[in-house]
Amino acid sequence: MLTPMMLLRLIVICFGRVRMILWRSSDPSTDPDLEDIDLGVARYVPVSLEVLMKSTKFSRKEIQLIYCGFKQDCPTGVVSADKFRELYSQFFPLGDATVFARQIFQMMDQDMDGSVSFEEFLVVMSMLSRGSIDEKLQWVFNLYDLNGEGFLTVDSMIEIGASIYEMLGKYTDPPVHEATVREHVTRIFIKMDSNADGIVTFSEFKEFCVNDDKIRHNFCVFNSVL
């Protein structure tokens, strides 16, 4: 079963692959800044490099590289939900990434306008790859907290777990059935719920994660996907 930090690692790796797809036809030497180019379509123009450098942990050069690729695949300057699902589906052709991609997309779409801008994408990528332990854990906690209630329930965790295995599809060996997902998630939930009140707060979630040696070890791999 995917633990919270295994989930975070999967998310970061997927973001890294998304970024590599966006890079594939870019040429940073032709785009020294974040200036727009005439592609015959209306485009969303991101804020200045200086602002992006202050709001992320990426260098000027890294932001330029990411943006060069971003505008190749996303000429309007934003990523739609369908496009995001398409990118995720390329990594997991034997499964169905629809639900998981939608859950991640909704987390990125901070202004809830139905699209993810370059800034929204960049801020999340920066936080997941170079943020503090608390920032990463809070993001994963919020992903499990589907209704924004400030705590986790076993049902919300099962829903995320089911979407992950649905995305992995035939990659899981042996195949994972719904009853198995529920059983494994429930076991982890009970361990997290230290006061046995039926909900998991962020404090309980964090304590579970930071006290697990394997989970702590996973933090060191995040930068390597960039």
URHUBEL-V216184 format. One record per backbone hydrogen bond with DSSP energy under -0.5 kcal/mol. CO is the residue of the C=O (numbers start at 0). NH is the residue of the N-H. If there is no record, write none. Layout:
co nh
CO NH
CO NH
//
This chain:
co nh
2 6
3 7
4 8
5 9
6 10
7 11
8 12
9 13
10 14
11 15
12 16
13 17
14 18
15 19
16 20
17 21
18 22
19 23
20 23
22 25
26 29
27 30
36 38
42 44
43 45
47 51
48 52
49 53
50 54
51 55
58 62
59 63
60 64
61 65
62 66
63 67
64 68
65 69
66 70
67 71
68 71
68 72
69 73
73 76
75 43
76 117
77 79
78 115
79 83
80 84
81 85
82 86
83 87
84 88
85 89
86 89
86 90
87 90
87 91
91 94
93 169
94 96
96 100
97 101
98 102
99 103
100 104
101 105
102 106
103 107
104 108
107 109
108 111
113 80
114 116
115 78
116 120
117 121
118 122
119 123
120 124
121 125
122 126
123 127
124 128
125 129
126 130
131 135
132 136
133 137
134 138
135 139
136 140
137 141
138 142
139 143
140 144
143 145
144 147
151 199
152 156
153 157
154 158
155 159
156 160
157 161
158 162
159 163
160 164
161 165
162 166
163 167
164 168
165 95
167 170
168 171
174 176
176 180
177 181
178 182
179 183
180 184
181 185
182 186
183 187
184 188
185 189
186 190
187 191
188 192
191 193
192 195
198 200
199 151
200 204
201 205
202 206
203 207
204 208
205 209
206 210
208 211
210 212
211 215
212 216
213 217
214 218
215 218
216 219
217 220
218 221
220 223
221 224
222 225
//
